[in-house]
Amino acid sequence: MVFNIAISYTDDHWWNHGFLLTPKGWILSPAYDINPSMDKSGLALNIDMDNNALDFDLAKSVGEYFRLKSIEMDHILREVQNPEKDWKTIAKQIGIPNSEQIVMDVAFRLK
């Protein structure tokens, strides 16, 4: 959820969540079909009962429902937001033109 907010991935419906059967049982699949959105303001799935806003504070407010303590939620937020701060450096390294980076900039929420 926090990663989806960070990159404005608003196509987070149930069909884009998958599981893999391993010898030890079912596990969550690696991420797939992820495309940042520049023109959406909310997730497909609500974060709480009434709100789907791309908002880190909203995500943190429901942390207790995932059995997360405040300190754990802060750690998750930092873990997701810190690497994202380098997205332009990585984009440049892999040859994404500056003009395309400018277009995508609005999709990346750093705070």
PABA-150978 format. One record per residue: residue in one letter; x, y, z of N, C-alpha, C in turn. Coordinates in nm, 4 decimals, decimal comma, m for minus. Atoms other than C-alpha are relative to their C-alpha. Layout:
REM PABA-150978
<atom "A" <X Y Z> <X Y Z> <X Y Z>>
...
***
This chain:
REM PABA-150978
<atom "M" <0,0823 m0,1184 0,0000> <0,0000 0,0000 0,0000> <0,0876 0,1260 0,0000>>
<atom "V" <m0,0882 m0,1169 m0,0087> <0,2754 0,2448 0,0950> <0,0779 0,0174 m0,1303>>
<atom "F" <m0,0702 m0,0088 0,1282> <0,4711 0,1621 m0,2203> <m0,0932 0,0534 m0,1084>>
<atom "N" <0,0967 m0,0482 0,0989> <0,1577 0,2176 m0,4296> <m0,0203 0,1502 0,0123>>
<atom "I" <0,0135 m0,1442 m0,0218> <0,1159 0,5616 m0,2727> <0,1253 0,0709 m0,0507>>
<atom "A" <m0,1270 m0,0646 0,0345> <0,4846 0,6433 m0,3248> <0,0170 0,0210 m0,1497>>
<atom "I" <m0,0193 m0,0128 0,1450> <0,4732 0,5820 m0,6992> <m0,1295 0,0304 m0,0748>>
<atom "S" <0,1307 m0,0286 0,0611> <0,1068 0,6739 m0,7603> <m0,0466 m0,1155 m0,0879>>
<atom "Y" <0,0498 0,1179 0,0703> <0,0240 0,3199 m0,8653> <m0,1464 m0,0172 0,0391>>
<atom "T" <0,1423 m0,0056 m0,0329> <m0,3540 0,3525 m0,8803> <m0,0810 m0,1154 m0,0576>>
<atom "D" <0,0693 0,1146 0,0593> <m0,4387 0,0251 m1,0561> <0,0135 m0,1218 0,0917>>
<atom "D" <m0,0263 0,1024 m0,1013> <m0,4134 m0,1761 m0,7344> <m0,1229 m0,0849 0,0325>>
<atom "H" <0,1198 0,0815 m0,0228> <m0,7303 m0,3814 m0,7802> <0,0383 m0,1446 0,0315>>
<atom "W" <m0,0259 0,1373 m0,0448> <m0,7647 m0,7416 m0,6624> <0,0649 m0,0875 m0,1060>>
<atom "W" <m0,0572 0,0835 0,1056> <m0,6665 m0,8871 m1,0000> <0,1499 0,0225 m0,0168>>
<atom "N" <m0,1435 m0,0267 0,0077> <m0,3208 m0,7321 m0,9652> <0,0722 m0,0396 0,1286>>
<atom "H" <m0,0639 0,0596 m0,1168> <m0,2444 m0,9205 m0,6436> <0,0019 m0,1503 m0,0246>>
<atom "G" <m0,0094 0,1423 0,0308> <m0,1172 m1,2731 m0,6864> <0,0747 m0,0777 0,1066>>
<atom "F" <m0,0663 0,0901 m0,0929> <0,0078 m1,5703 m0,4930> <0,0667 m0,1124 m0,0778>>
<atom "L" <m0,0707 0,1135 0,0589> <0,2502 m1,8512 m0,5712> <m0,0045 m0,1156 0,0988>>
<atom "L" <m0,0018 0,1188 m0,0845> <0,2236 m2,2039 m0,4402> <0,1420 m0,0554 0,0023>>
<atom "T" <m0,1347 0,0533 m0,0180> <0,5574 m2,3190 m0,3020> <m0,0104 m0,1300 0,0805>>
<atom "P" <0,0044 0,1215 m0,0827> <0,6506 m2,6463 m0,1294> <m0,0382 0,0285 0,1459>>
<atom "K" <0,0333 m0,0364 m0,1383> <0,6024 m2,4574 0,2004> <m0,1379 0,0641 0,0121>>
<atom "G" <0,1329 m0,0613 m0,0038> <0,2617 m2,3161 0,1056> <m0,0080 0,1223 m0,0895>>
<atom "W" <0,0237 m0,1178 0,0837> <0,1217 m2,0023 m0,0544> <0,0808 0,1193 0,0490>>
<atom "I" <m0,0708 m0,1247 m0,0313> <0,3288 m1,6833 m0,0683> <m0,0489 0,1088 m0,0949>>
<atom "L" <0,0334 m0,1132 0,0856> <0,2623 m1,3375 m0,2067> <0,0976 0,0037 m0,1167>>
<atom "S" <m0,0877 m0,0025 0,1176> <0,3980 m1,3133 m0,5610> <0,0813 0,1288 m0,0041>>
<atom "P" <m0,0718 m0,1256 0,0222> <0,6611 m1,0587 m0,6609> <m0,0918 0,0999 m0,0715>>
<atom "A" <0,0806 m0,1050 0,0631> <0,5222 m0,7282 m0,7841> <0,0008 m0,0154 m0,1519>>
<atom "Y" <0,0106 0,0045 0,1460> <0,3992 m0,7146 m1,1439> <m0,1053 0,1001 m0,0458>>
<atom "D" <0,0995 m0,0895 0,0601> <0,1956 m0,4914 m1,3783> <m0,0107 0,1325 0,0753>>
<atom "I" <m0,0011 m0,1249 m0,0764> <0,3005 m0,1738 m1,1975> <0,0411 0,1149 m0,0909>>
<atom "N" <m0,0259 m0,1191 0,0807> <0,2787 0,1568 m1,3807> <m0,0439 0,1233 0,0773>>
<atom "P" <0,0386 m0,1231 m0,0684> <0,2877 0,4963 m1,2068> <m0,1034 0,0781 m0,0813>>
<atom "S" <0,1036 m0,0807 0,0645> <m0,0053 0,7248 m1,2824> <0,0242 0,1468 0,0317>>
<atom "M" <m0,0236 m0,1426 m0,0206> <0,0374 1,0963 m1,3330> <m0,1287 0,0786 0,0227>>
<atom "D" <0,1234 m0,0785 m0,0012> <m0,3305 1,1943 m1,3370> <m0,1080 m0,0538 0,0927>>
<atom "K" <0,0986 0,0552 m0,0932> <m0,5016 1,0019 m1,0562> <0,0299 0,0491 0,1415>>
<atom "S" <m0,0183 m0,0485 m0,1366> <m0,5571 1,1068 m0,6963> <m0,0271 m0,1059 0,1057>>
<atom "G" <0,0302 0,1029 m0,0983> <m0,6523 0,7769 m0,5358> <0,0259 m0,1394 m0,0521>>
<atom "L" <m0,0190 0,1403 0,0328> <m0,5929 0,4048 m0,5270> <m0,1321 m0,0617 m0,0453>>
<atom "A" <0,1221 0,0718 0,0364> <m0,8410 0,1571 m0,6747> <m0,0657 m0,0573 0,1257>>
<atom "L" <0,0505 0,0551 m0,1258> <m0,8767 0,0000 m0,3296> <0,0131 0,1048 0,1097>>
<atom "N" <m0,0057 m0,0954 m0,1104> <m0,9593 0,2109 m0,0259> <0,1086 m0,0376 0,1000>>
<atom "I" <m0,0968 0,0209 m0,1070> <m0,6997 0,2536 0,2463> <m0,0744 m0,0223 0,1316>>
<atom "D" <0,0881 0,0250 m0,1140> <m0,9626 0,2893 0,5173> <m0,1418 m0,0184 m0,0536>>
<atom "M" <0,1371 0,0285 0,0437> <m1,3395 0,2468 0,5045> <m0,0536 0,1012 m0,1008>>
<atom "D" <0,0579 m0,1062 0,0815> <m1,3983 0,5765 0,3236> <0,0955 0,0692 m0,0956>>
<atom "N" <m0,0966 m0,0854 0,0674> <m1,0781 0,7005 0,1658> <0,1041 m0,0830 m0,0761>>
<atom "N" <m0,1023 0,0666 0,0811> <m0,8440 0,5926 m0,1133> <0,1117 0,0956 m0,0405>>
<atom "A" <m0,0961 m0,1042 0,0361> <m0,6254 0,9062 m0,1202> <0,1440 m0,0506 0,0035>>
<atom "L" <m0,1436 0,0298 0,0025> <m0,2566 0,8804 m0,2083> <0,0662 0,0813 0,1111>>
<atom "D" <m0,0387 m0,0776 m0,1171> <m0,1609 0,9892 0,1420> <0,0714 m0,0906 0,1009>>
<atom "F" <m0,0778 0,0810 m0,0930> <0,1147 0,8474 0,3634> <m0,0580 0,0040 0,1413>>
<atom "D" <0,0593 m0,0089 m0,1335> <m0,0533 0,9760 0,6819> <m0,1239 m0,0880 0,0111>>
<atom "L" <0,1169 0,0875 0,0015> <m0,3724 0,7946 0,5851> <0,0438 m0,1460 0,0131>>
<atom "A" <m0,0510 0,1375 m0,0094> <m0,1752 0,4730 0,5339> <0,0479 m0,0298 0,1417>>
<atom "K" <m0,0493 0,0206 m0,1362> <m0,0074 0,5172 0,8709> <m0,1159 m0,0133 0,0984>>
<atom "S" <0,1142 0,0034 m0,0921> <m0,3461 0,5711 1,0369> <m0,0676 m0,1366 0,0069>>
<atom "V" <0,0611 0,1337 m0,0018> <m0,4536 0,2161 0,9472> <0,1014 m0,1087 0,0365>>
<atom "G" <m0,1049 0,0960 m0,0327> <m0,1282 0,0516 1,0527> <m0,0391 m0,1007 0,1064>>
<atom "E" <0,0399 0,0919 m0,1076> <m0,2849 m0,0978 1,3655> <m0,0839 m0,1165 m0,0524>>
<atom "Y" <0,0798 0,1082 0,0584> <m0,5222 m0,3026 1,1459> <0,0884 m0,1083 m0,0632>>
<atom "F" <m0,0975 0,0950 0,0539> <m0,2112 m0,4695 1,0028> <0,0954 m0,0475 0,1099>>
<atom "R" <m0,0775 0,0369 m0,1189> <m0,0772 m0,5243 1,3566> <0,1389 0,0625 m0,0002>>
<atom "L" <m0,1264 m0,0733 0,0029> <0,1939 m0,2649 1,3049> <0,0012 0,1053 0,1098>>
<atom "K" <m0,0193 m0,1065 m0,0973> <0,3254 m0,0439 1,5818> <0,0425 0,1247 m0,0760>>
<atom "S" <m0,0351 m0,1269 0,0644> <0,3887 0,3229 1,5045> <0,1445 m0,0004 m0,0481>>
<atom "I" <m0,1412 0,0029 0,0383> <0,7651 0,2667 1,4986> <0,0223 m0,0894 m0,1222>>
<atom "E" <m0,0109 0,0883 0,1165> <0,7218 m0,0201 1,2499> <m0,0524 0,0692 m0,1253>>
<atom "M" <0,0562 m0,0717 0,1145> <0,5044 0,1936 1,0266> <0,0972 0,1084 m0,0471>>
<atom "D" <m0,1003 m0,1010 0,0373> <0,7631 0,4734 1,0364> <0,1149 m0,0639 m0,0775>>
<atom "H" <m0,1080 0,0721 0,0686> <1,0278 0,2198 0,9341> <m0,0414 m0,0349 m0,1433>>
<atom "I" <0,0500 0,0345 0,1336> <0,8152 0,1010 0,6405> <m0,0037 0,1242 m0,0885>>
<atom "L" <0,0058 m0,1243 0,0788> <0,7564 0,4593 0,5263> <0,1394 0,0424 m0,0446>>
<atom "R" <m0,1378 m0,0371 0,0363> <1,1304 0,5358 0,5375> <0,0576 m0,0975 m0,1019>>
<atom "E" <m0,0532 0,1036 0,0883> <1,2151 0,2065 0,3684> <m0,0504 0,0171 m0,1436>>
<atom "V" <0,0572 m0,0213 0,1333> <0,9859 0,2904 0,0764> <0,0417 0,1351 m0,0568>>
<atom "Q" <m0,0261 m0,1350 0,0502> <1,0505 0,6639 0,0510> <0,1472 0,0271 m0,0287>>
<atom "N" <m0,1413 m0,0316 0,0196> <1,4312 0,6699 0,0823> <0,0551 m0,0449 m0,1348>>
<atom "P" <m0,0518 0,0384 0,1327> <1,5186 0,4616 m0,2272> <m0,0685 0,0763 m0,1133>>
<atom "E" <0,0736 m0,0698 0,1048> <1,2517 0,6421 m0,4247> <0,0599 0,1376 m0,0289>>
<atom "K" <m0,0606 m0,1316 0,0190> <1,4370 0,9695 m0,3733> <0,1055 m0,0018 m0,1104>>
<atom "D" <m0,1043 0,0135 0,1016> <1,7028 0,8370 m0,6135> <m0,0541 m0,0375 m0,1375>>
<atom "W" <0,0558 0,0502 0,1258> <1,4631 0,7554 m0,8961> <0,0538 0,0754 m0,1209>>
<atom "K" <m0,0512 m0,0759 0,1151> <1,5917 1,0369 m1,1195> <0,1432 m0,0415 m0,0346>>
<atom "T" <m0,1371 0,0463 0,0238> <1,9514 0,9212 m1,0773> <m0,0019 m0,1325 m0,0751>>
<atom "I" <0,0112 0,1310 0,0654> <1,8537 0,5673 m1,1726> <m0,0553 0,0157 m0,1411>>
<atom "A" <0,0587 m0,0230 0,1327> <1,6385 0,6902 m1,4620> <0,1065 0,0516 m0,0968>>
<atom "K" <m0,1072 m0,0540 0,0848> <1,9348 0,8873 m1,5970> <0,0998 m0,1098 m0,0367>>
<atom "Q" <m0,0967 0,1077 0,0236> <2,1680 0,5872 m1,5588> <m0,0487 m0,0999 m0,1042>>
<atom "I" <0,0518 0,0982 0,0963> <1,9378 0,3670 m1,7654> <m0,0495 0,0649 m0,1284>>
<atom "G" <0,0241 m0,0664 0,1272> <1,8914 0,6283 m2,0356> <m0,1378 0,0596 m0,0217>>
<atom "I" <0,1301 m0,0649 0,0162> <1,5479 0,7748 m1,9680> <0,0241 0,1498 m0,0165>>
<atom "P" <m0,0249 m0,1418 0,0262> <1,5505 1,1235 m2,1210> <m0,0581 0,0905 0,1088>>
<atom "N" <0,0444 m0,0972 m0,0989> <1,5124 1,4244 m1,8910> <m0,1439 0,0438 m0,0262>>
<atom "S" <0,1367 m0,0425 0,0331> <1,1944 1,5251 m2,0765> <m0,1034 m0,1007 0,0520>>
<atom "E" <0,0919 0,1021 m0,0517> <1,0303 1,1936 m1,9785> <0,0017 m0,0033 0,1527>>
<atom "Q" <m0,0079 m0,0076 m0,1460> <1,1538 1,2271 m1,6211> <m0,0878 0,1133 0,0523>>
<atom "I" <0,0827 m0,1140 m0,0397> <0,9833 1,5654 m1,5993> <m0,1478 m0,0375 m0,0029>>
<atom "V" <0,1397 0,0433 0,0115> <0,6544 1,4123 m1,7171> <m0,0375 m0,0913 0,1169>>
<atom "M" <0,0286 0,0987 m0,1045> <0,6772 1,1328 m1,4584> <0,0182 0,0536 0,1419>>
<atom "D" <m0,0331 m0,0538 m0,1315> <0,7929 1,3536 m1,1704> <m0,1216 0,0108 0,0921>>
<atom "V" <0,1197 m0,0174 m0,0834> <0,4362 1,4191 m1,0489> <m0,0490 m0,1316 0,0599>>
<atom "A" <0,0458 0,1300 m0,0498> <0,3810 1,0449 m0,9970> <0,0730 m0,0425 0,1272>>
<atom "F" <m0,0799 0,0442 m0,1131> <0,6531 1,0110 m0,7345> <m0,0205 0,0913 0,1204>>
<atom "R" <0,0320 m0,0743 m0,1225> <0,5463 1,1190 m0,3857> <0,1100 m0,0288 0,1021>>
<atom "L" <m0,1146 0,0204 m0,0877> <0,8502 1,1702 m0,1678> <m0,0303 0,0302 0,1459>>
<atom "K" <0,0375 m0,0306 m0,1399> <0,6668 1,2907 0,1483> <m0,1455 m0,0268 0,0212>>
***
